[in-house]
């Protein structure tokens, strides 16, 4: 049995912050604010030369540092349920 995956977010603003969820619906104000805060923290960390996207934890095998903060939300997926 193979599960298909969809992107968690489908549309992004000019800074790379998600604006629409996997179903194409606009994110609520609270979700959008939380994602914007995460992006602002990632930009500060990148400016300080710190890795972006690991949240201070040790990286797992195969994980890479994200250099461009605008990409931190791009690879997230959800499993499509039929």
SEVEX-778739 format. One record per residue: residue in one letter; chain; x, y, z of N, C-alpha, C in turn. Coordinates in nm, 2 decimals. Example, Ala and Ser with C-alpha at 12.3 -4.5 7.8 and 13.67 -1.06 7.14 Angstrom:
# residues 2
rest_kette_n.c1_n.c2_n.c3_ca.c1_ca.c2_ca.c3_c.c1_c.c2_c.c3
A_A_1.32_-0.57_0.78_1.23_-0.45_0.78_1.32_-0.33_0.78
S_A_1.28_-0.22_0.71_1.37_-0.11_0.71_1.29_0.00_0.79
This chain:
# residues 82
rest_kette_n.c1_n.c2_n.c3_ca.c1_ca.c2_ca.c3_c.c1_c.c2_c.c3
X_A_0.08_-0.12_0.00_0.00_0.00_0.00_0.09_0.12_0.00
X_A_0.07_0.21_-0.10_0.15_0.33_-0.11_0.07_0.45_-0.08
X_A_0.13_0.53_0.01_0.06_0.66_0.05_0.11_0.77_-0.04
X_A_0.02_0.85_-0.08_0.07_0.96_-0.16_0.08_1.09_-0.07
X_A_0.18_1.17_-0.10_0.20_1.29_-0.02_0.17_1.41_-0.10
X_A_0.13_1.51_-0.03_0.10_1.64_-0.09_0.18_1.75_-0.01
X_A_0.22_1.86_-0.07_0.28_1.96_0.00_0.19_2.02_0.11
X_A_0.25_2.04_0.23_0.17_2.09_0.34_0.12_2.23_0.31
X_A_0.20_2.31_0.24_0.15_2.45_0.20_0.16_2.46_0.05
X_A_0.06_2.53_-0.01_0.06_2.54_-0.15_0.09_2.68_-0.21
X_A_0.07_2.78_-0.13_0.11_2.92_-0.17_0.19_2.99_-0.07
X_A_0.28_3.08_-0.11_0.37_3.15_-0.02_0.37_3.30_-0.06
X_A_0.40_3.38_0.04_0.42_3.52_0.01_0.56_3.55_-0.04
X_A_0.59_3.67_-0.06_0.72_3.71_-0.12_0.84_3.67_-0.03
X_A_0.82_3.65_0.10_0.93_3.62_0.19_0.94_3.47_0.21
X_A_0.85_3.39_0.15_0.85_3.24_0.16_0.76_3.19_0.28
X_A_0.69_3.28_0.34_0.60_3.24_0.45_0.47_3.18_0.38
X_A_0.42_3.06_0.43_0.30_3.00_0.37_0.18_3.09_0.39
X_A_0.09_3.09_0.29_-0.03_3.16_0.30_-0.15_3.07_0.28
X_A_-0.13_2.95_0.22_-0.24_2.86_0.20_-0.20_2.72_0.24
X_A_-0.29_2.64_0.29_-0.26_2.50_0.34_-0.27_2.40_0.22
X_A_-0.25_2.28_0.25_-0.25_2.17_0.15_-0.37_2.16_0.07
X_A_-0.49_2.20_0.12_-0.61_2.20_0.05_-0.64_2.32_-0.04
X_A_-0.54_2.42_-0.03_-0.56_2.54_-0.10_-0.63_2.65_-0.03
X_A_-0.67_2.62_0.10_-0.74_2.72_0.18_-0.65_2.82_0.25
X_A_-0.69_2.94_0.26_-0.60_3.04_0.32_-0.59_3.01_0.47
X_A_-0.47_3.03_0.52_-0.44_3.00_0.66_-0.51_3.10_0.75
X_A_-0.54_3.06_0.87_-0.60_3.15_0.97_-0.50_3.25_1.02
X_A_-0.55_3.35_1.08_-0.46_3.46_1.13_-0.36_3.41_1.23
X_A_-0.40_3.32_1.32_-0.31_3.26_1.42_-0.20_3.18_1.36
X_A_-0.24_3.09_1.27_-0.14_3.01_1.20_-0.04_3.09_1.12
X_A_-0.09_3.19_1.05_-0.01_3.28_0.97_0.09_3.36_1.05
X_A_0.04_3.40_1.17_0.13_3.48_1.26_0.24_3.39_1.32
X_A_0.21_3.26_1.35_0.31_3.17_1.40_0.41_3.14_1.30
X_A_0.37_3.12_1.17_0.47_3.09_1.07_0.55_3.21_1.04
X_A_0.50_3.33_1.04_0.57_3.45_1.02_0.68_3.47_1.13
X_A_0.64_3.44_1.25_0.74_3.44_1.36_0.85_3.34_1.35
X_A_0.82_3.22_1.30_0.92_3.12_1.27_1.01_3.17_1.17
X_A_0.96_3.23_1.06_1.04_3.28_0.95_1.13_3.39_1.00
X_A_1.08_3.48_1.08_1.16_3.59_1.13_1.28_3.54_1.22
X_A_1.25_3.43_1.30_1.36_3.37_1.38_1.46_3.31_1.29
X_A_1.42_3.24_1.18_1.51_3.18_1.09_1.60_3.28_1.02
X_A_1.54_3.39_0.98_1.62_3.50_0.91_1.72_3.55_1.01
X_A_1.69_3.57_1.14_1.78_3.62_1.24_1.90_3.52_1.26
X_A_1.86_3.39_1.26_1.96_3.29_1.28_2.05_3.28_1.16
X_A_2.00_3.29_1.04_2.08_3.29_0.92_2.18_3.41_0.92
X_A_2.13_3.52_0.96_2.21_3.64_0.96_2.32_3.63_1.06
X_A_2.30_3.55_1.17_2.40_3.53_1.27_2.49_3.41_1.23
X_A_2.47_3.35_1.12_2.56_3.24_1.08_2.52_3.11_1.14
X_A_2.40_3.10_1.20_2.36_2.98_1.26_2.27_2.89_1.16
X_A_2.27_2.76_1.18_2.19_2.68_1.09_2.04_2.71_1.10
X_A_1.97_2.70_1.00_1.83_2.73_1.00_1.75_2.60_0.99
X_A_1.65_2.58_1.07_1.56_2.47_1.05_1.59_2.35_1.15
X_A_1.69_2.36_1.23_1.72_2.25_1.32_1.66_2.27_1.46
X_A_1.63_2.40_1.49_1.57_2.43_1.62_1.66_2.40_1.73
X_A_1.79_2.40_1.71_1.89_2.38_1.81_1.92_2.24_1.84
X_A_1.85_2.15_1.78_1.87_2.00_1.81_1.98_1.95_1.72
X_A_2.03_1.83_1.75_2.13_1.77_1.67_2.06_1.72_1.54
X_A_2.13_1.74_1.43_2.07_1.69_1.30_2.06_1.54_1.29
X_A_1.96_1.49_1.23_1.94_1.35_1.20_2.02_1.31_1.07
X_A_2.04_1.19_1.05_2.11_1.14_0.93_2.04_1.19_0.81
X_A_2.11_1.24_0.72_2.06_1.29_0.59_2.01_1.43_0.59
X_A_2.00_1.49_0.71_1.95_1.62_0.72_2.06_1.72_0.68
X_A_2.02_1.83_0.62_2.12_1.93_0.58_2.08_2.07_0.63
X_A_2.17_2.16_0.65_2.14_2.29_0.69_2.08_2.37_0.58
X_A_1.98_2.44_0.61_1.91_2.53_0.51_1.98_2.66_0.52
X_A_2.03_2.71_0.41_2.10_2.83_0.40_2.01_2.95_0.37
X_A_1.91_2.93_0.29_1.81_3.03_0.26_1.68_3.01_0.34
X_A_1.66_3.10_0.44_1.54_3.08_0.52_1.41_3.08_0.45
X_A_1.40_3.14_0.33_1.27_3.13_0.26_1.23_2.99_0.21
X_A_1.32_2.90_0.23_1.29_2.76_0.19_1.25_2.67_0.30
X_A_1.24_2.72_0.42_1.22_2.63_0.54_1.09_2.56_0.53
X_A_0.99_2.61_0.47_0.85_2.55_0.47_0.83_2.47_0.34
X_A_0.91_2.48_0.24_0.89_2.43_0.11_0.88_2.27_0.10
X_A_0.96_2.20_0.18_0.97_2.06_0.17_0.87_1.98_0.26
X_A_0.79_2.05_0.34_0.70_1.98_0.43_0.59_1.92_0.36
X_A_0.55_1.80_0.40_0.44_1.73_0.33_0.34_1.67_0.43
X_A_0.22_1.64_0.38_0.12_1.57_0.45_0.08_1.45_0.37
X_A_0.03_1.34_0.44_-0.02_1.22_0.37_-0.16_1.25_0.32
X_A_-0.18_1.23_0.20_-0.32_1.25_0.14_-0.40_1.13_0.18
X_A_-0.52_1.16_0.25_-0.61_1.06_0.29_-0.73_1.06_0.19
X_A_-0.76_0.94_0.14_-0.87_0.93_0.05_-1.00_0.90_0.12
